Amino acid sequence: MEKSQKINPFILHILQGVDEEIEKGLEGITLNIAGNNHLIPVERVTGEDFWILSKILARNPYINGLDVRYNLLSDVGAYYAAKLLQKQYNLIYLNLMFNDIGPEGGELIAKALHKNKTLKFLRMTGNKIENKGGMFFAAMLQINSALQKLDLGDCDLEESTVHLGHMLKENHWLVELHMCKHDIRNCGIKQLCDALYLNESLRYLDVSCNKITQDGMVFLADVLKRNTTLEVIDLSFNRIENAGAKYLSETLASHNRSLKALSVVSNNIKGEGLVALSQSMKTNPTFSNIYIWGNKFDEATCVAYSDLIQIGCLKPDNTDVEPFVVDGRVYLAEVSNGLKKHYYWTPTYGEACIHSANAGFSLVPVGRHL
């Protein structure tokens, strides 16, 4: 393939800033070439651009992070990314989020990680690698012992839990796994829970935006009685309802002392289930963060969470609701806190990594990168 030597002006602009950092003696630099940057003119990076970029990275040991989210890499760029992972032994962070990478590109990257021993954080979010690509990642994770954080959310994987569940039984290094929008149902969460009886490394599990109901919570509540490593669980945008919330609250009140944060945002939970979860926070000193917005609040719910905050069992930064009083009655308002508020985007001003908005990453600090 004939390759153009013309450097994308956006890449050139970013590299000039990196040169200044290197001159100051800085190491461990992350190259931020996100295609959704609204503050400077952006010419989105293509697969051919990535070939040039990979050549620069291979010669520069000061750069150990690369963020190319929201560009146009496609499978061509995935080919060069795979080559980079085979040759560049300083890279610990790679963000390929939303880059039109398909199953073939996913396969190339997964196979490149069979021998890579340095990459710790990989985001494949939004690349439609489908079940074919997902299977290669599951196989890779049974071999790779370096990767600590993997995001396969929104990758058009359907019921991926058979392969990823088997992987979790074999892999003892992965700390964080994102599986949002995988079409996971109750049988799928059971397969994951079966694996979590044996897994002793995973601390952050994201199964948000799936089709898990109250029956799936029977399996999760049971595994939480025995698993002592899980610290953060994201169940947002499922449908666990009152019964599911009660299963979890019983385990958290009486058995589990390792879980720190739980998100049940938009799960069709009513007052009874929400109050049960609030009660478990009073008896469980480890359980510090809970996110409940998008459920069906009644007066008892509002009073319960207001009381939790007042007595100090729940810090205002550790939840997504804030109590206020009108005519003597307590209500709850939404506040911009959560496990991963900046999952798809980061603020254009102010601090990019606000702990209260991205508590999942703060509670499980496997690195400074999102």
C-alpha positions in Angstrom: 0.0 0.0 0.0 1.4 3.4 -1.0 1.7 5.6 2.0 1.5 9.4 1.9 4.2 11.3 3.9 2.0 14.3 4.5 1.4 14.7 8.2 -2.1 15.6 9.4 -1.9 19.2 10.7 -3.9 18.2 13.8 -1.3 15.6 14.7 1.5 18.1 13.9 -0.1 20.6 16.3 -0.3 18.1 19.1 3.3 16.9 18.5 4.6 20.4 18.8 3.1 20.6 22.3 4.7 17.2 23.2 8.1 18.5 22.0 7.8 21.3 24.6 7.0 18.8 27.3 9.9 16.6 26.4 12.3 19.7 26.5 11.1 20.3 30.1 12.2 16.8 30.9 8.7 15.3 31.4 8.2 11.6 30.9 5.1 9.4 30.8 3.4 11.7 28.3 -0.1 10.9 26.9 -0.7 12.0 23.3 -4.2 13.4 23.2 -5.5 13.4 19.6 -9.2 13.0 20.3 -11.2 13.8 17.2 -14.0 15.4 19.2 -11.9 18.3 20.5 -14.0 21.5 20.1 -11.3 23.9 21.3 -8.9 23.6 18.3 -9.4 22.9 14.6 -9.5 19.2 14.1 -8.8 17.1 11.0 -9.8 13.7 12.1 -7.1 11.0 12.0 -7.4 8.3 9.4 -5.9 4.8 9.2 -3.1 6.2 6.9 -2.4 9.0 9.4 -2.1 6.4 12.1 0.7 4.7 10.2 2.7 7.9 10.4 1.8 8.4 14.0 2.9 4.8 14.9 6.3 5.5 13.3 6.7 8.5 15.5 5.6 6.7 18.6 7.9 3.7 18.0 10.9 6.1 18.2 9.8 8.1 21.2 10.1 6.3 24.6 8.7 9.4 26.5 5.2 8.8 25.2 3.3 6.0 27.0 -0.3 6.9 26.4 -2.3 7.5 23.2 -5.9 8.8 23.0 -7.3 8.8 19.5 -11.0 8.5 20.3 -13.6 9.7 17.8 -11.4 9.5 14.7 -11.7 7.6 11.5 -9.1 4.8 11.9 -11.2 1.9 10.6 -9.6 -1.5 10.2 -6.7 0.1 8.4 -5.8 2.0 11.5 -6.4 -1.1 13.6 -3.8 -2.9 11.5 -1.2 -0.3 12.3 -2.3 -0.1 15.9 -1.7 -3.9 16.1 1.8 -3.4 14.6 2.5 -0.7 17.2 1.5 -3.0 20.0 3.9 -5.6 18.8 6.8 -3.2 18.6 6.3 -0.3 21.1 7.0 -1.5 24.6 6.4 1.8 26.4 2.7 2.1 25.6 0.5 1.5 28.7 -2.7 3.3 27.7 -4.5 3.1 24.3 -7.9 4.7 23.7 -9.5 3.7 20.3 -13.1 4.6 21.3 -15.5 5.1 18.3 -13.1 4.7 15.4 -15.2 2.5 12.9 -13.1 -0.6 13.7 -14.9 -3.8 12.7 -14.5 -7.5 13.5 -11.3 -7.8 11.4 -9.7 -4.9 13.1 -10.7 -6.2 16.5 -9.1 -9.6 15.7 -5.8 -7.9 14.7 -5.6 -5.9 17.9 -6.6 -8.9 20.1 -4.0 -11.1 18.5 -1.3 -8.4 18.9 -2.0 -8.5 22.7 -1.1 -12.2 22.9 2.5 -11.2 23.3 2.3 -7.6 24.5 3.4 -7.3 28.1 3.1 -3.5 28.7 -0.4 -2.3 27.7 -2.5 -1.9 30.9 -5.6 0.0 29.7 -7.5 -0.4 26.4 -10.7 1.2 25.4 -12.5 -0.3 22.3 -15.8 1.4 23.2 -18.2 1.9 20.3 -16.2 -0.1 17.7 -18.5 -2.6 16.2 -16.3 -5.6 16.5 -19.3 -7.9 17.0 -19.3 -11.4 18.4 -16.4 -12.5 16.1 -14.1 -9.8 17.4 -15.3 -10.3 21.0 -14.3 -14.0 20.9 -10.7 -13.0 20.0 -10.6 -10.7 23.0 -11.9 -13.3 25.3 -9.3 -15.8 24.0 -6.5 -13.2 24.4 -7.5 -12.5 28.0 -6.7 -16.1 28.8 -3.1 -15.5 27.8 -2.4 -11.9 28.4 -1.3 -11.1 32.0 -0.6 -7.4 31.6 -4.0 -5.8 30.7 -5.8 -4.5 33.8 -8.6 -2.5 32.3 -10.7 -3.4 29.2 -13.7 -1.6 27.8 -15.7 -3.5 25.3 -18.9 -1.4 25.8 -21.2 -0.7 22.8 -19.3 -3.0 20.5 -22.3 -4.9 19.1 -21.5 -8.0 21.2 -24.6 -10.0 22.0 -24.7 -12.3 25.0 -20.9 -12.3 25.2 -21.0 -13.7 28.7 -20.3 -17.4 27.7 -16.8 -16.5 26.4 -16.1 -13.6 28.8 -17.3 -15.7 31.7 -15.0 -18.5 30.8 -12.2 -15.9 30.5 -12.8 -14.6 34.0 -12.3 -18.1 35.4 -8.8 -18.2 33.8 -7.7 -14.5 34.0 -6.3 -13.3 37.3 -5.0 -9.9 36.3 -7.9 -8.0 34.9 -9.2 -5.4 37.4 -11.9 -3.5 35.4 -14.3 -4.8 32.7 -16.9 -2.7 30.9 -19.7 -4.7 29.2 -22.4 -2.1 28.6 -24.9 -2.7 25.8 -24.1 -6.4 25.4 -27.7 -7.5 25.4 -27.0 -9.4 28.7 -30.1 -11.1 30.2 -30.5 -13.1 33.4 -28.8 -16.3 32.0 -25.9 -14.1 31.0 -25.5 -12.5 34.4 -25.6 -16.0 35.9 -22.7 -17.1 33.7 -20.7 -14.0 34.8 -21.5 -14.7 38.5 -20.4 -18.4 38.1 -17.1 -17.1 37.0 -16.9 -14.5 39.8 -16.9 -17.3 42.4 -13.4 -18.2 41.1 -12.1 -14.8 40.0 -10.0 -12.9 42.6 -8.8 -9.9 40.6 -11.9 -8.1 39.1 -12.8 -5.0 41.2 -15.0 -3.0 38.8 -17.8 -4.7 36.7 -19.9 -2.6 34.4 -23.0 -4.3 33.0 -25.1 -1.1 32.5 -27.6 -0.8 29.6 -28.5 -4.4 29.4 -31.6 -6.5 29.9 -31.1 -7.8 33.5 -34.1 -8.1 35.7 -34.8 -9.0 39.3 -34.1 -12.7 38.7 -30.6 -11.9 37.7 -30.0 -10.2 41.1 -30.5 -13.6 42.9 -27.2 -14.7 41.3 -25.4 -11.4 41.9 -26.5 -11.2 45.5 -25.4 -14.8 46.1 -21.9 -14.2 44.6 -21.5 -11.0 46.6 -21.8 -13.1 49.8 -18.5 -14.9 48.9 -16.6 -12.6 46.5 -14.4 -10.3 48.4 -12.7 -8.4 45.5 -15.6 -6.6 43.7 -15.7 -3.0 44.8 -17.7 -1.2 42.1 -20.8 -2.6 40.2 -22.7 -0.6 37.6 -26.2 -1.9 37.0 -27.6 1.4 35.5 -30.3 1.2 32.9 -31.4 -2.4 33.6 -34.7 -3.4 35.2 -34.0 -5.0 38.6 -37.1 -3.3 40.3 -38.0 -3.6 44.0 -37.3 -7.4 44.3 -33.8 -7.1 42.8 -32.9 -4.1 45.0 -34.0 -6.1 48.1 -31.9 -9.1 47.1 -28.9 -6.8 46.9 -29.7 -4.9 50.1 -30.0 -8.1 52.2 -26.5 -9.2 51.0 -24.9 -5.8 51.5 -26.5 -5.4 55.0 -25.5 -8.8 56.4 -22.7 -10.4 54.3 -20.7 -8.4 51.9 -18.0 -6.0 53.2 -16.0 -5.3 50.1 -18.4 -3.5 47.7 -17.9 0.3 47.9 -20.1 1.6 45.1 -23.4 0.6 43.4 -25.2 2.3 40.6 -28.9 1.3 40.0 -29.8 4.4 38.0 -33.0 3.9 36.0 -34.0 0.4 37.1 -37.7 0.9 37.7 -37.1 0.6 41.5 -39.9 2.1 43.7 -39.8 3.4 47.3 -39.6 0.0 49.1 -36.5 -1.2 47.2 -34.8 2.2 47.4 -35.4 2.4 51.2 -34.0 -1.1 51.6 -30.8 -0.1 49.8 -30.5 3.0 52.1 -30.9 0.8 55.2 -28.0 -1.4 54.1 -25.7 1.7 54.1 -26.4 2.2 57.8 -25.0 -1.2 58.8 -22.3 -1.6 56.1 -19.3 0.9 56.7 -17.6 -0.1 53.4 -20.6 0.6 51.2 -20.0 4.4 50.6 -21.4 5.3 47.1 -24.9 4.8 45.7 -26.5 6.3 42.6 -30.3 6.0 42.3 -31.6 8.8 40.0 -34.2 7.7 37.4 -36.2 5.5 39.7 -39.6 6.1 41.3 -39.1 8.2 44.4 -41.8 8.4 47.1 -41.7 10.4 50.3 -40.2 7.6 52.3 -37.3 7.4 49.7 -36.7 11.1 49.9 -36.6 11.1 53.7 -34.4 8.0 53.9 -31.6 9.4 51.6 -31.9 12.8 53.3 -31.4 11.1 56.7 -28.4 9.2 55.3 -26.7 12.4 54.3 -27.6 14.2 57.5 -26.2 11.5 59.8 -23.0 11.2 57.7 -23.5 7.6 56.3 -23.6 9.1 52.8 -21.4 11.9 51.7 -23.0 14.4 49.2 -20.2 13.7 46.7 -21.0 10.0 46.8 -24.5 10.1 45.4 -26.4 11.6 42.5 -29.2 13.1 44.6 -29.5 16.1 46.9 -32.4 16.7 49.3 -34.3 19.9 49.5 -37.5 20.9 51.4 -40.6 22.6 50.1 -43.5 23.3 52.4 -42.2 20.9 55.0 -41.8 18.0 52.6 -38.5 16.5 51.6 -37.7 16.0 47.9 -34.6 14.8 46.0 -32.9 16.7 43.1 -30.4 15.3 40.7 -26.7 16.3 41.0 -24.0 15.6 38.5 -22.2 12.8 40.4 -21.8 9.2 39.2 -19.5 6.3 38.4 -18.6 7.5 34.9 -20.3 10.8 34.0 -17.5 11.5 31.6 -17.6 8.1 29.9 -18.4 9.4 26.4 -17.1 12.9 26.7 -14.9 15.2 28.9 -15.5 18.8 29.9 -14.2 21.5 27.6 -13.2 23.6 30.6 -12.4 23.1 34.3 -10.9 19.9 35.7 -11.3 16.9 33.3 -11.2 14.2 35.9 -13.6 15.2 38.6 -13.7 12.5 41.3 -17.3 12.9 42.2 -18.4 12.6 38.6 -16.2 9.6 37.8 -16.2 7.8 41.2 -15.7 4.4 39.6 -12.3 5.3 38.3 -11.3 7.0 41.6 -12.4 4.0 43.8 -10.5 1.5 41.6 -7.4 3.5 40.7 -5.7 1.2 38.2 -4.1 4.3 36.5 -4.5 8.0 36.0 -6.2 7.5 32.6 -9.9 7.2 32.0 
